[in-house]
């Protein structure tokens, strides 16, 4: 597993140095997908245009957080969640074995860290005031789904804490033909927008994931998610 992450980090080094730039600049980085996206062979070849679209619309930035920033965020998140119990089912039946909360106010140190995420995007981006936190047990899956457009705008951006997971995206129209896996190591930031968000479902399996044929055991995973306002026009 270490070798996989090592290759991934090395191949994406140019992205790491650019994470504070607007996404319009990141869009020009040719190594955007790097080894963090794996386009599975399907019943038909991936059209080049579709693959390029996903490479633009789903991005993983490794080591976005320093280890200190990760640990400080985790400490505050743990404090916010400690009195909550893991829930068996979500109201929409998409997720189980989870805790969740929304959080608007953070300590000064973590506020600065979260602003690093917002600074990746154009300054005029309008964000929902609270970030969404999901604490997923090791055996807690997120079933394949497409987010409802009424809940936010065109962007979801998420910080991954604690453990590595693999998110699988499947074409809504052709689920058996077009599937892509995204490797989400701890301290990484992913950005999902446009086609990746609404033309593909996304899911995280329970207990273990498979990345390029290698089994990756799932441990408890925490994600901190940012969503833009549904009327936002700065970045669609």
N, C-alpha and C positions, 0 to 999 in steps of 0.2 A: 504494500500500500504506500509506503514511504516513497518508493521509486516512482510511482504514478504521480504523486503530488509534486515530487521534485522536478519531473519533466514538465509538468503543467506550469509550475511557477517559473521555470527557466524560459519556456516558450512565450510567456506573457509578460516578461520583464518590461517591455516597452509600455504596456498598458499601465503598470503599477506607477510609473513615473508621471503618468498623464491623468491620474484620477481626479485631480482638482480642476481639470479643464472642462468646459462645457461639452455636452455629449456631441454637439455638432463637430467638434474637433476629434473626439474619440472615434467618430464614425469613419474617419479617414485612416485609422490604424488597421493595417492589413491583417495583423495577428489577433484581431478581435476574438474569433472563435477559439483559436489555438487548440490545445487538446481538451478544452473544457466542454466542448460540444462533440458528440459522437452521433453521426447520421447513420442510423441502422439500415442495413440492406433490407429492402422490402420486396413486395411482389412486382414492383416496377422501379426503374432507376429514378433517383431524385432529379427532377428538372433543375438545371443550373440556376435559373432565376429564383425558384422557390428556396433553394439552399442559401443563396445569397441574401434573400429576404430574412430568413431565420437568423443568419449570422449577424444581420444588422439589428434585428428586433429582440434577440435574447443574448445578453452579454454577461460574462462572468469576469469580475475583477478580483484576482486572488490577492491575499495579504493586504486587503484594503485597510483593515484594522491592524494596529500593532498588538502584540500580546497584552500589553498593559491596558490598552483601550478595550480590548475584548473582555478582560477580567473585570475592569471597572463597570462596564455595561452589565455584565453577567451578575455582578454583586447587587446592582440596583434592581435589575429585573427579578432576581430571586427574592428580594425583599418585597417586591410588589405582588408576587405570586404565592408567597409562602402559606397564606391562609386559604388559598383556593384548592379545591380538590380536582383531581383528574376526572373529566367527564367521559361517559361512555359514547355518547352520540351528540352530534351537532344538530341544530334544528333543520339543516338542509341535507343531513345524512351523508355529508361529504367527508367528514373527519371524525375520528374516534380516538380515545386515549389521549386527551389533550386538556390543557388549561389555556385560557386566553384572557387578555385584557387590552384596554386601550389606555394610553398614557400620554398626557400632554406636557407634564412638568417633570423635569429631570434636574439633577444637581448640575452645578456649573461645569464641571469637568466633562460629564457625559453629554451635556448640551452642545459643547464644542465638538465632540466626536460625531454626534448626529448631524451637525451642520456640515461636516465633511461630505456626507451623502448628498445633502441638498445642493452643495456647491458644485457637484458634478454636472448639474443641469443648468439651463439658462436661468439667469437671475429672476426673470419675470414669471417663472413657474409658480403656480398657485397650489399650495399643498393643503391637504386636509389637516386640521390643527393637531389631531392626535395620531400617534403611530400605533400600529396594531402589533401586539405581541402574541405569538403562539408557542406554547411549550408542549412538545410532542413526545410522548413516551416512546421507548425503543420499539414497542409493539403497536404503536399508534400509526395507522396509515392515513394518508390524504388520498381519497379516491379521485379518479379522473373527473375533472369538471372544467367548465369555462366560467369565469367570474361574471356576475351580472353587471352590465354596463351602468346601471343606475347607482351603484355603490361608490364609484369613483370615476376618474377620467381614463386616460390612455396609458398610464404608467403604473407599474408596481415595481418597487425597488426594495430588495430585502438583504439584510445582514444575517449571516449564518453563524450561530454560536454553538459551541460545545462539540459537535460531532459532524463528520462528513456524511452527506447524503447524496443521492442521485435523483434528480427530478426528471421525469419522462414526459415529453410532449408528444401528442398524437394528433394528426390531422383530424378535424371534425368530419370532413367529407370523405376522407380516405384513410381511416385509422389503421388498416392493415398494410397500407402501402408506405406511409410516411410517418416515421417515429424518430425522435431525436432525444438522446440522453444528455443531461447537463450535470456535470460534476460540481458539487457545492461544498468545498472544504470549509472548515471553521475559519473565521476572520475574513471570508470573502464577501463581496457584494454582487448580487445579480440584478440585472435590469431587464424587465420584461415589458414589452409594449406592442402595439399594433397587431400584426399578424400572429406573432407568437402568443399573444394574450387572447385573441378572439377567434382566430381560425384554427387554433390548436388547443386541446385540453391539456391540463398539467396534473401530475400526480406524484406522490412520494410513497413507495411501498413500506410496509411494516417489516421490522426485524432485520432485513438485509437488502442491499441493492446489488446490482451487477453492473460493473463498469468495464466495458470492453472485454467481457468474459471473466473478469475477476470479481469474486464475491467480496463485498464490503459490508461487514456487520454494522447494523444500525444501532446507535446508542441514543440516549435522550438528546433531542435537538430543539434549540430555541431559535426562532426567527423574529427579527424586528423589521416590520414592513412599513414602507412609506407609500402613500397613494396621493396622486394629484386630484384636485377638484375636477368634477366631471365637466365643468364649463371652462376648464383650462385650455388655452389655445397656444401656449408657449412651446409645448413640445408634445406632438401627437404621434 
